[in-house]
Amino acid sequence: MKAKCILAAFAAAGAITLGAAAFVVPAFAASSSVIKALDPDKDGTVDLAEAKAAASTLFDQLDHDKDGTLDRRELRGRVTAKELKAVDPDKDGTLDKNEYLAVVEQRFKAADPDNDGTLDAKELKSPAGRSLLRLLVK
């Protein structure tokens, strides 16, 4: 019973387990302040270009060794081992910026069920939206 309560608390807080790694999506992840930060044209939504711009900035921040790629350690649970294998065409165990942005585009499309090319707060709060935010927000 106690374990179920603890698991429920993590789920409510937005903790997402990815294989052996856990990545916590903050409760504020799709708040208006995050949308504003991702939305330079201030239309209240995030489009693919805005998402890719944020992802590009985050990629540069995560690339601690400045080799132009992100390995599993640098990705810190943002991409599962299975996803990494699937989106790593050269099979080198890392993602370069183009590969990373391809994952962003995949997740963006998954978070946009109405296919209008933009994500609002409700879409960003969905599981697919939170998955995308892991690639956009530190």
C-alpha positions as CSV (number, residue, x, y, z in Angstrom):
1,M,0.0,0.0,0.0
2,K,2.8,2.4,1.0
3,A,4.6,1.6,-2.3
4,K,1.5,2.3,-4.3
5,C,1.1,5.7,-2.6
6,I,4.7,6.6,-3.4
7,L,4.3,5.5,-7.0
8,A,1.1,7.5,-7.3
9,A,2.9,10.6,-5.9
10,F,5.7,10.3,-8.5
11,A,3.1,9.9,-11.2
12,A,1.2,12.9,-10.1
13,A,4.4,14.9,-10.0
14,G,5.2,14.0,-13.6
15,A,7.9,11.5,-13.0
16,I,8.4,9.3,-16.0
17,T,10.6,6.2,-16.0
18,L,12.6,5.4,-19.1
19,G,14.2,2.1,-18.7
20,A,16.7,2.3,-15.9
21,A,16.8,6.1,-16.0
22,A,14.2,8.4,-14.6
23,F,13.5,11.8,-15.9
24,V,11.1,14.1,-14.0
25,V,9.0,16.4,-16.1
26,P,8.2,19.3,-13.8
27,A,4.6,20.0,-13.1
28,F,5.0,23.5,-14.7
29,A,6.4,22.0,-17.9
30,A,3.4,23.1,-20.0
31,S,2.6,26.2,-17.9
32,S,2.1,29.5,-19.6
33,S,5.7,30.6,-18.7
34,V,7.2,27.7,-20.5
35,I,5.0,28.2,-23.5
36,K,6.0,31.9,-23.5
37,A,9.6,30.9,-23.4
38,L,9.1,28.6,-26.4
39,D,6.8,31.0,-28.3
40,P,8.8,34.1,-29.5
41,D,5.9,35.2,-31.8
42,K,3.6,35.2,-28.8
43,D,0.7,33.5,-30.5
44,G,0.0,31.2,-27.5
45,T,1.2,28.1,-29.3
46,V,4.4,26.4,-30.2
47,D,5.1,25.5,-33.9
48,L,7.7,23.1,-35.2
49,A,10.2,25.9,-36.0
50,E,9.9,27.2,-32.5
51,A,10.3,23.7,-31.1
52,K,13.4,23.0,-33.2
53,A,14.9,26.3,-32.2
54,A,14.5,25.5,-28.5
55,A,15.8,21.9,-29.1
56,S,18.8,23.2,-30.9
57,T,19.7,25.5,-27.9
58,L,19.2,22.7,-25.5
59,F,21.3,20.3,-27.6
60,D,24.2,22.8,-27.4
61,Q,23.7,23.0,-23.6
62,L,23.7,19.2,-23.2
63,D,26.8,18.7,-25.3
64,H,29.2,19.1,-22.4
65,D,32.2,17.7,-24.3
66,K,31.5,19.9,-27.3
67,D,31.9,17.0,-29.8
68,G,28.7,17.8,-31.7
69,T,26.9,14.7,-30.5
70,L,25.0,13.6,-27.5
71,D,25.6,10.2,-25.9
72,R,23.4,8.4,-23.5
73,R,24.9,10.2,-20.5
74,E,24.4,13.6,-22.0
75,L,20.9,12.7,-23.1
76,R,20.1,11.9,-19.4
77,G,17.0,9.8,-20.1
78,R,15.4,12.2,-22.6
79,V,15.6,9.4,-25.2
80,T,15.2,5.7,-24.3
81,A,17.9,3.2,-25.3
82,K,15.3,1.7,-27.7
83,E,14.6,5.1,-29.2
84,L,18.3,5.9,-29.5
85,K,18.9,2.8,-31.4
86,A,16.0,3.5,-33.8
87,V,17.0,7.1,-34.5
88,D,20.7,6.6,-34.8
89,P,21.2,5.8,-38.5
90,D,25.0,5.6,-38.3
91,K,24.7,3.3,-35.2
92,D,27.5,5.1,-33.3
93,G,25.5,5.3,-30.1
94,T,25.1,9.1,-30.2
95,L,22.8,11.7,-31.8
96,D,24.2,14.6,-33.8
97,K,22.1,17.7,-33.9
98,N,20.2,16.7,-37.1
99,E,19.4,13.3,-35.6
100,Y,18.2,15.0,-32.4
101,L,16.0,17.4,-34.4
102,A,14.5,14.5,-36.3
103,V,13.4,13.0,-32.9
104,V,11.9,16.5,-32.0
105,E,10.0,16.4,-35.2
106,Q,8.6,12.9,-34.6
107,R,7.6,13.8,-31.1
108,F,6.1,17.1,-32.3
109,K,3.9,15.3,-34.8
110,A,2.8,12.8,-32.1
111,A,1.8,15.7,-29.8
112,D,-0.3,17.4,-32.6
113,P,-3.3,15.1,-33.0
114,D,-5.3,17.8,-34.8
115,N,-2.5,18.2,-37.3
116,D,-2.8,22.0,-37.2
117,G,1.0,22.4,-37.0
118,T,0.9,24.1,-33.6
119,L,0.8,22.8,-30.0
120,D,-1.2,24.6,-27.3
121,A,-1.0,24.1,-23.6
122,K,-3.4,21.2,-23.6
123,E,-1.4,19.3,-26.2
124,L,1.9,20.1,-24.4
125,K,0.4,18.6,-21.2
126,S,-0.5,15.3,-22.9
127,P,1.9,12.4,-22.6
128,A,3.2,13.0,-26.1
129,G,3.6,16.8,-25.4
130,R,5.6,16.0,-22.2
131,S,7.8,13.7,-24.1
132,L,8.5,16.5,-26.6
133,L,9.2,18.9,-23.8
134,R,12.0,16.6,-22.5
135,L,13.8,17.5,-25.7
136,L,13.1,21.3,-25.4
137,V,13.4,22.3,-21.8
138,K,16.3,21.7,-19.4
